[in-house]
Amino acid sequence: MTVERRLKVTEAAGLHARPAAAFAQAAAQAAAEVTVARADAGPQAAGVPAHSVLSLMTLNIRCGDEIVLRASGDDADSALETLVRIAAPA
């Protein structure tokens, strides 16, 4: 089963440098396979592996950008919840 979340990035730095590293580390700890895509890339965008800082950096995600997270695996829901807290802190 694949779970998908669409969200607006509210982290001030976007997914660059430290936030990207924290995001990738959290994704790597999850059992689920997680990908990230820019929402403006269209519904067919495959996305990049969320556990790769370099891949995240290629997306150039800034504060205010909308992204799509997709996860499949045992802890897909909890993995996405953790990543949402990093990319869009309250």
N, CA, C and O atoms as a printed pandas DataFrame, in Angstrom:
     atom_number atom_name residue_name chain_id  residue_number  x_coord  y_coord  z_coord
0              1         N          MET        A               1    0.832   -1.178    0.000
1              2        CA          MET        A               1    0.000    0.000    0.000
2              3         C          MET        A               1    0.882    1.249    0.000
3              4         O          MET        A               1    1.868    1.325    0.733
4              5         N          THR        A               2    0.518    2.216   -0.822
5              6        CA          THR        A               2    1.245    3.486   -0.883
6              7         C          THR        A               2    0.399    4.588   -0.270
7              8         O          THR        A               2   -0.789    4.719   -0.566
8              9         N          VAL        A               3    1.030    5.379    0.590
9             10        CA          VAL        A               3    0.385    6.510    1.245
10            11         C          VAL        A               3    0.984    7.770    0.648
11            12         O          VAL        A               3    2.187    7.829    0.397
12            13         N          GLU        A               4    0.149    8.779    0.418
13            14        CA          GLU        A               4    0.626   10.021   -0.180
14            15         C          GLU        A               4    0.163   11.210    0.642
15            16         O          GLU        A               4   -0.976   11.249    1.109
16            17         N          ARG        A               5    1.049   12.175    0.817
17            18        CA          ARG        A               5    0.724   13.431    1.508
18            19         C          ARG        A               5    1.219   14.579    0.653
19            20         O          ARG        A               5    2.350   14.559    0.165
20            21         N          ARG        A               6    0.386   15.563    0.475
21            22        CA          ARG        A               6    0.756   16.788   -0.239
22            23         C          ARG        A               6    0.799   17.886    0.813
23            24         O          ARG        A               6   -0.133   18.015    1.607
24            25         N          LEU        A               7    1.863   18.675    0.831
25            26        CA          LEU        A               7    1.967   19.717    1.845
26            27         C          LEU        A               7    2.773   20.903    1.356
27            28         O          LEU        A               7    3.557   20.815    0.411
28            29         N          LYS        A               8    2.549   22.011    2.034
29            30        CA          LYS        A               8    3.302   23.234    1.757
30            31         C          LYS        A               8    4.446   23.298    2.763
31            32         O          LYS        A               8    4.222   23.199    3.969
32            33         N          VAL        A               9    5.654   23.463    2.276
33            34        CA          VAL        A               9    6.833   23.538    3.134
34            35         C          VAL        A               9    6.820   24.874    3.875
35            36         O          VAL        A               9    6.776   25.939    3.259
36            37         N          THR        A              10    6.859   24.800    5.209
37            38        CA          THR        A              10    6.871   26.023    6.020
38            39         C          THR        A              10    8.195   26.210    6.756
39            40         O          THR        A              10    8.409   27.243    7.391
40            41         N          GLU        A              11    9.080   25.222    6.676
41            42        CA          GLU        A              11   10.421   25.367    7.257
42            43         C          GLU        A              11   11.091   26.549    6.560
43            44         O          GLU        A              11   11.175   26.583    5.333
44            45         N          ALA        A              12   11.566   27.515    7.342
45            46        CA          ALA        A              12   12.117   28.757    6.796
46            47         C          ALA        A              12   13.218   28.529    5.760
47            48         O          ALA        A              12   13.307   29.265    4.777
48            49         N          ALA        A              13   14.047   27.520    5.973
49            50        CA          ALA        A              13   15.149   27.241    5.048
50            51         C          ALA        A              13   14.733   26.314    3.910
51            52         O          ALA        A              13   15.561   25.953    3.074
52            53         N          GLY        A              14   13.465   25.928    3.871
53            54        CA          GLY        A              14   13.040   24.953    2.869
54            55         C          GLY        A              14   13.674   23.613    3.203
55            56         O          GLY        A              14   13.890   23.302    4.375
56            57         N          LEU        A              15   13.973   22.823    2.190
57            58        CA          LEU        A              15   14.682   21.557    2.429
58            59         C          LEU        A              15   16.113   21.705    1.926
59            60         O          LEU        A              15   16.539   21.016    0.999
60            61         N          HIS        A              16   16.838   22.615    2.556
61            62        CA          HIS        A              16   18.242   22.872    2.236
62            63         C          HIS        A              16   19.072   22.686    3.493
63            64         O          HIS        A              16   18.585   22.894    4.604
64            65         N          ALA        A              17   20.295   22.304    3.319
65            66        CA          ALA        A              17   21.275   22.168    4.400
66            67         C          ALA        A              17   20.753   21.359    5.586
67            68         O          ALA        A              17   20.431   20.181    5.431
68            69         N          ARG        A              18   20.667   21.971    6.761
69            70        CA          ARG        A              18   20.288   21.220    7.970
70            71         C          ARG        A              18   18.917   20.571    7.884
71            72         O          ARG        A              18   18.782   19.395    8.222
72            73         N          PRO        A              19   17.881   21.305    7.438
73            74        CA          PRO        A              19   16.575   20.638    7.342
74            75         C          PRO        A              19   16.605   19.444    6.380
75            76         O          PRO        A              19   15.961   18.428    6.643
76            77         N          ALA        A              20   17.335   19.556    5.285
77            78        CA          ALA        A              20   17.434   18.440    4.339
78            79         C          ALA        A              20   18.138   17.257    4.984
79            80         O          ALA        A              20   17.743   16.111    4.774
80            81         N          ALA        A              21   19.171   17.522    5.763
81            82        CA          ALA        A              21   19.889   16.444    6.447
82            83         C          ALA        A              21   18.996   15.759    7.477
83            84         O          ALA        A              21   18.990   14.532    7.573
84            85         N          ALA        A              22   18.243   16.542    8.246
85            86        CA          ALA        A              22   17.330   15.965    9.241
86            87         C          ALA        A              22   16.229   15.161    8.549
87            88         O          ALA        A              22   15.856   14.085    9.016
88            89         N          PHE        A              23   15.716   15.680    7.448
89            90        CA          PHE        A              23   14.671   15.016    6.675
90            91         C          PHE        A              23   15.179   13.680    6.136
91            92         O          PHE        A              23   14.510   12.654    6.269
92            93         N          ALA        A              24   16.365   13.699    5.529
93            94        CA          ALA        A              24   16.951   12.483    4.951
94            95         C          ALA        A              24   17.255   11.450    6.033
95            96         O          ALA        A              24   17.037   10.256    5.829
96            97         N          GLN        A              25   17.754   11.899    7.174
97            98        CA          GLN        A              25   18.068   10.978    8.265
98            99         C          GLN        A              25   16.797   10.311    8.783
99           100         O          GLN        A              25   16.787    9.105    9.030
100          101         N          ALA        A              26   15.728   11.086    8.948
101          102        CA          ALA        A              26   14.462   10.522    9.418
102          103         C          ALA        A              26   13.911    9.530    8.399
103          104         O          ALA        A              26   13.394    8.479    8.778
104          105         N          ALA        A              27   14.016    9.850    7.118
105          106        CA          ALA        A              27   13.535    8.951    6.066
106          107         C          ALA        A              27   14.344    7.656    6.049
107          108         O          ALA        A              27   13.788    6.580    5.824
108          109         N          ALA        A              28   15.634    7.752    6.282
109          110        CA          ALA        A              28   16.496    6.566    6.276
110          111         C          ALA        A              28   16.186    5.635    7.441
111          112         O          ALA        A              28   16.389    4.425    7.332
112          113         N          GLN        A              29   15.697    6.177    8.552
113          114        CA          GLN        A              29   15.380    5.359    9.722
114          115         C          GLN        A              29   14.050    4.628    9.571
115          116         O          GLN        A              29   13.785    3.671   10.298
116          117         N          ALA        A              30   13.218    5.067    8.641
117          118        CA          ALA        A              30   11.916    4.435    8.437
118          119         C          ALA        A              30   12.075    3.132    7.654
119          120         O          ALA        A              30   12.968    2.996    6.818
120          121         N          ALA        A              31   11.201    2.190    7.943
121          122        CA          ALA        A              31   11.188    0.935    7.185
122          123         C          ALA        A              31   10.575    1.156    5.801
123          124         O          ALA        A              31   10.888    0.433    4.855
124          125         N          ALA        A              32    9.711    2.148    5.691
125          126        CA          ALA        A              32    9.034    2.442    4.425
126          127         C          ALA        A              32    9.988    3.088    3.431
127          128         O          ALA        A              32   10.951    3.753    3.812
128          129         N          GLU        A              33    9.705    2.881    2.158
129          130        CA          GLU        A              33   10.421    3.568    1.093
130          131         C          GLU        A              33    9.678    4.875    0.845
131          132         O          GLU        A              33    8.479    4.862    0.567
132          133         N          VAL        A              34   10.376    6.002    0.942
133          134        CA          VAL        A              34    9.732    7.310    0.820
134          135         C          VAL        A              34   10.368    8.090   -0.326
135          136         O          VAL        A              34   11.590    8.126   -0.474
136          137         N          THR        A              35    9.510    8.714   -1.133
137          138        CA          THR        A              35    9.986    9.596   -2.198
138          139         C          THR        A              35    9.387   10.986   -2.010
139          140         O          THR        A              35    8.347   11.155   -1.373
140          141         N          VAL        A              36   10.072   11.975   -2.582
141          142        CA          VAL        A              36    9.638   13.370   -2.520
142          143         C          VAL        A              36    9.632   13.915   -3.939
143          144         O          VAL        A              36   10.563   13.684   -4.711
144          145         N          ALA        A              37    8.565   14.644   -4.273
145          146        CA          ALA        A              37    8.490   15.296   -5.584
146          147         C          ALA        A              37    7.925   16.696   -5.388
147          148         O          ALA        A              37    7.172   16.948   -4.448
148          149         N          ARG        A              38    8.289   17.584   -6.264
149          150        CA          ARG        A              38    7.681   18.917   -6.268
150          151         C          ARG        A              38    6.265   18.756   -6.817
151          152         O          ARG        A              38    6.058   18.053   -7.807
152          153         N          ALA        A              39    5.298   19.397   -6.184
153          154        CA          ALA        A              39    3.914   19.296   -6.634
154          155         C          ALA        A              39    3.746   19.894   -8.031
155          156         O          ALA        A              39    2.903   19.438   -8.803
156          157         N          ASP        A              40    4.542   20.907   -8.355
157          158        CA          ASP        A              40    4.421   21.538   -9.668
158          159         C          ASP        A              40    5.059   20.712  -10.787
159          160         O          ASP        A              40    5.030   21.115  -11.950
160          161         N          ALA        A              41    5.635   19.555  -10.436
161          162        CA          ALA        A              41    6.229   18.671  -11.440
162          163         C          ALA        A              41    5.168   17.806  -12.112
163          164         O          ALA        A              41    5.455   17.112  -13.087
164          165         N          GLY        A              42    3.936   17.846  -11.590
165          166        CA          GLY        A              42    2.847   17.082  -12.188
166          167         C          GLY        A              42    2.628   15.759  -11.489
167          168         O          GLY        A              42    3.497   15.286  -10.756
168          169         N          PRO        A              43    1.471   15.158  -11.713
169          170        CA          PRO        A              43    1.102   13.920  -11.015
170          171         C          PRO        A              43    1.952   12.711  -11.403
171          172         O          PRO        A              43    1.997   11.731  -10.659
172          173         N          GLN        A              44    2.611   12.761  -12.529
173          174        CA          GLN        A              44    3.418   11.627  -12.974
174          175         C          GLN        A              44    4.868   11.696  -12.498
175          176         O          GLN        A              44    5.660   10.802  -12.796
176          177         N          ALA        A              45    5.219   12.748  -11.762
177          178        CA          ALA        A              45    6.594   12.901  -11.287
178          179         C          ALA        A              45    6.947   11.743  -10.361
179          180         O          ALA        A              45    6.222   11.466   -9.405
180          181         N          ALA        A              46    8.043   11.077  -10.639
181          182        CA          ALA        A              46    8.451    9.911   -9.861
182          183         C          ALA        A              46    8.980   10.305   -8.486
183          184         O          ALA        A              46    8.825    9.550   -7.526
184          185         N          GLY        A              47    9.586   11.448   -8.381
185          186        CA          GLY        A              47   10.165   11.872   -7.115
186          187         C          GLY        A              47   11.557   11.310   -6.926
187          188         O          GLY        A              47   12.038   10.501   -7.719
188          189         N          VAL        A              48   12.194   11.758   -5.855
189          190        CA          VAL        A              48   13.545   11.316   -5.521
190          191         C          VAL        A              48   13.498   10.603   -4.172
191          192         O          VAL        A              48   12.572   10.821   -3.392
192          193         N          PRO        A              49   14.483    9.757   -3.892
193          194        CA          PRO        A              49   14.512    9.082   -2.593
194          195         C          PRO        A              49   14.660   10.098   -1.460
195          196         O          PRO        A              49   15.559   10.939   -1.484
196          197         N          ALA        A              50   13.783   10.014   -0.483
197          198        CA          ALA        A              50   13.786   10.967    0.629
198          199         C          ALA        A              50   15.009   10.799    1.531
199          200         O          ALA        A              50   15.359   11.722    2.267
200          201         N          HIS        A              51   15.657    9.644    1.487
201          202        CA          HIS        A              51   16.808    9.394    2.358
202          203         C          HIS        A              51   18.119    9.958    1.794
203          204         O          HIS        A              51   19.172    9.829    2.419
204          205         N          SER        A              52   18.053   10.580    0.619
205          206        CA          SER        A              52   19.259   11.102   -0.024
206          207         C          SER        A              52   19.290   12.628    0.031
207          208         O          SER        A              52   18.494   13.297   -0.629
208          209         N          VAL        A              53   20.209   13.170    0.820
209          210        CA          VAL        A              53   20.341   14.624    0.929
210          211         C          VAL        A              53   20.629   15.233   -0.443
211          212         O          VAL        A              53   20.035   16.252   -0.796
212          213         N          LEU        A              54   21.511   14.641   -1.207
213          214        CA          LEU        A              54   21.849   15.199   -2.520
214          215         C          LEU        A              54   20.643   15.215   -3.449
215          216         O          LEU        A              54   20.439   16.180   -4.185
216          217         N          SER        A              55   19.842   14.152   -3.419
217          218        CA          SER        A              55   18.639   14.114   -4.246
218          219         C          SER        A              55   17.652   15.195   -3.823
219          220         O          SER        A              55   17.039   15.849   -4.667
220          221         N          LEU        A              56   17.501   15.382   -2.513
221          222        CA          LEU        A              56   16.601   16.427   -2.018
222          223         C          LEU        A              56   17.067   17.800   -2.481
223          224         O          LEU        A              56   16.255   18.638   -2.873
224          225         N          MET        A              57   18.365   18.025   -2.436
225          226        CA          MET        A              57   18.914   19.318   -2.826
226          227         C          MET        A              57   18.657   19.617   -4.308
227          228         O          MET        A              57   18.507   20.780   -4.685
228          229         N          THR        A              58   18.605   18.582   -5.147
229          230        CA          THR        A              58   18.362   18.814   -6.576
230          231         C          THR        A              58   16.953   19.342   -6.835
231          232         O          THR        A              58   16.705   19.957   -7.873
232          233         N          LEU        A              59   16.033   19.109   -5.908
233          234        CA          LEU        A              59   14.667   19.605   -6.079
234          235         C          LEU        A              59   14.540   21.094   -5.783
235          236         O          LEU        A              59   13.560   21.726   -6.179
236          237         N          ASN        A              60   15.532   21.659   -5.085
237          238        CA          ASN        A              60   15.547   23.081   -4.759
238          239         C          ASN        A              60   14.225   23.516   -4.103
239          240         O          ASN        A              60   13.578   24.460   -4.554
240          241         N          ILE        A              61   13.843   22.817   -3.041
241          242        CA          ILE        A              61   12.584   23.082   -2.342
242          243         C          ILE        A              61   12.782   24.221   -1.359
243          244         O          ILE        A              61   13.627   24.154   -0.467
244          245         N          ARG        A              62   11.988   25.270   -1.538
245          246        CA          ARG        A              62   12.070   26.460   -0.694
246          247         C          ARG        A              62   10.810   26.589    0.153
247          248         O          ARG        A              62    9.804   25.929   -0.103
248          249         N          CYS        A              63   10.879   27.433    1.146
249          250        CA          CYS        A              63    9.725   27.719    1.985
250          251         C          CYS        A              63    8.590   28.222    1.087
251          252         O          CYS        A              63    8.791   29.116    0.264
252          253         N          GLY        A              64    7.418   27.650    1.250
253          254        CA          GLY        A              64    6.261   28.026    0.436
254          255         C          GLY        A              64    6.000   27.094   -0.728
255          256         O          GLY        A              64    4.910   27.111   -1.301
256          257         N          ASP        A              65    6.992   26.272   -1.090
257          258        CA          ASP        A              65    6.795   25.306   -2.179
258          259         C          ASP        A              65    5.899   24.167   -1.701
259          260         O          ASP        A              65    5.887   23.819   -0.520
260          261         N          GLU        A              66    5.156   23.600   -2.635
261          262        CA          GLU        A              66    4.312   22.459   -2.319
262          263         C          GLU        A              66    5.015   21.190   -2.795
263          264         O          GLU        A              66    5.534   21.133   -3.910
264          265         N          ILE        A              67    5.023   20.173   -1.930
265          266        CA          ILE        A              67    5.668   18.907   -2.262
266          267         C          ILE        A              67    4.693   17.748   -2.071
267          268         O          ILE        A              67    3.669   17.873   -1.398
268          269         N          VAL        A              68    5.041   16.624   -2.678
269          270        CA          VAL        A              68    4.259   15.399   -2.533
270          271         C          VAL        A              68    5.187   14.334   -1.961
271          272         O          VAL        A              68    6.233   14.029   -2.533
272          273         N          LEU        A              69    4.783   13.773   -0.816
273          274        CA          LEU        A              69    5.519   12.676   -0.191
274          275         C          LEU        A              69    4.753   11.389   -0.468
275          276         O          LEU        A              69    3.535   11.340   -0.294
276          277         N          ARG        A              70    5.458   10.350   -0.896
277          278        CA          ARG        A              70    4.847    9.044   -1.105
278          279         C          ARG        A              70    5.657    8.012   -0.334
279          280         O          ARG        A              70    6.887    7.992   -0.398
280          281         N          ALA        A              71    4.953    7.161    0.392
281          282        CA          ALA        A              71    5.631    6.128    1.171
282          283         C          ALA        A              71    4.920    4.804    0.990
283          284         O          ALA        A              71    3.693    4.744    0.913
284          285         N          SER        A              72    5.709    3.747    0.923
285          286        CA          SER        A              72    5.137    2.406    0.872
286          287         C          SER        A              72    5.959    1.515    1.794
287          288         O          SER        A              72    7.189    1.577    1.819
288          289         N          GLY        A              73    5.254    0.693    2.541
289          290        CA          GLY        A              73    5.915   -0.195    3.489
290          291         C          GLY        A              73    5.192   -0.224    4.811
291          292         O          GLY        A              73    4.139    0.392    4.977
292          293         N          ASP        A              74    5.774   -0.952    5.759
293          294        CA          ASP        A              74    5.138   -1.198    7.047
294          295         C          ASP        A              74    4.787    0.060    7.827
295          296         O          ASP        A              74    3.681    0.156    8.359
296          297         N          ASP        A              75    5.672    1.002    7.908
297          298        CA          ASP        A              75    5.416    2.189    8.734
298          299         C          ASP        A              75    5.222    3.445    7.884
299          300         O          ASP        A              75    5.658    4.529    8.270
300          301         N          ALA        A              76    4.576    3.302    6.741
301          302        CA          ALA        A              76    4.420    4.415    5.805
302          303         C          ALA        A              76    3.744    5.621    6.455
303          304         O          ALA        A              76    4.212    6.749    6.297
304          305         N          ASP        A              77    2.656    5.399    7.179
305          306        CA          ASP        A              77    1.934    6.521    7.802
306          307         C          ASP        A              77    2.806    7.262    8.811
307          308         O          ASP        A              77    2.880    8.490    8.785
308          309         N          SER        A              78    3.460    6.524    9.694
309          310        CA          SER        A              78    4.274    7.183   10.719
310          311         C          SER        A              78    5.502    7.848   10.104
311          312         O          SER        A              78    5.944    8.890   10.589
312          313         N          ALA        A              79    6.057    7.265    9.049
313          314        CA          ALA        A              79    7.200    7.887    8.372
314          315         C          ALA        A              79    6.794    9.241    7.796
315          316         O          ALA        A              79    7.526   10.221    7.934
316          317         N          LEU        A              80    5.631    9.296    7.153
317          318        CA          LEU        A              80    5.182   10.560    6.576
318          319         C          LEU        A              80    4.884   11.593    7.654
319          320         O          LEU        A              80    5.181   12.774    7.476
320          321         N          GLU        A              81    4.304   11.163    8.769
321          322        CA          GLU        A              81    4.028   12.102    9.866
322          323         C          GLU        A              81    5.317   12.738   10.374
323          324         O          GLU        A              81    5.367   13.944   10.617
324          325         N          THR        A              82    6.348   11.931   10.532
325          326        CA          THR        A              82    7.647   12.442   10.989
326          327         C          THR        A              82    8.222   13.442    9.991
327          328         O          THR        A              82    8.717   14.498   10.385
328          329         N          LEU        A              83    8.160   13.116    8.712
329          330        CA          LEU        A              83    8.724   13.986    7.680
330          331         C          LEU        A              83    7.920   15.279    7.546
331          332         O          LEU        A              83    8.492   16.338    7.285
332          333         N          VAL        A              84    6.628   15.205    7.718
333          334        CA          VAL        A              84    5.792   16.409    7.672
334          335         C          VAL        A              84    6.192   17.361    8.804
335          336         O          VAL        A              84    6.255   18.573    8.596
336          337         N          ARG        A              85    6.459   16.831    9.985
337          338        CA          ARG        A              85    6.870   17.679   11.110
338          339         C          ARG        A              85    8.183   18.405   10.837
339          340         O          ARG        A              85    8.406   19.497   11.359
340          341         N          ILE        A              86    9.050   17.811   10.028
341          342        CA          ILE        A              86   10.322   18.450    9.685
342          343         C          ILE        A              86   10.124   19.509    8.603
343          344         O          ILE        A              86   10.641   20.620    8.718
344          345         N          ALA        A              87    9.373   19.164    7.548
345          346        CA          ALA        A              87    9.199   20.086    6.427
346          347         C          ALA        A              87    8.207   21.206    6.688
347          348         O          ALA        A              87    8.317   22.297    6.129
348          349         N          ALA        A              88    7.230   20.916    7.554
349          350        CA          ALA        A              88    6.181   21.912    7.838
350          351         C          ALA        A              88    5.922   21.984    9.327
351          352         O          ALA        A              88    4.849   21.602    9.795
352          353         N          PRO        A              89    6.921   22.482   10.091
353          354        CA          PRO        A              89    6.729   22.559   11.544
354          355         C          PRO        A              89    5.582   23.509   11.895
355          356         O          PRO        A              89    5.338   24.503   11.210
356          357         N          ALA        A              90    4.898   23.177   12.965
357          358        CA          ALA        A              90    3.727   23.997   13.372
358          359         C          ALA        A              90    4.126   25.355   13.858
359          360         O          ALA        A              90    3.267   26.154   14.231
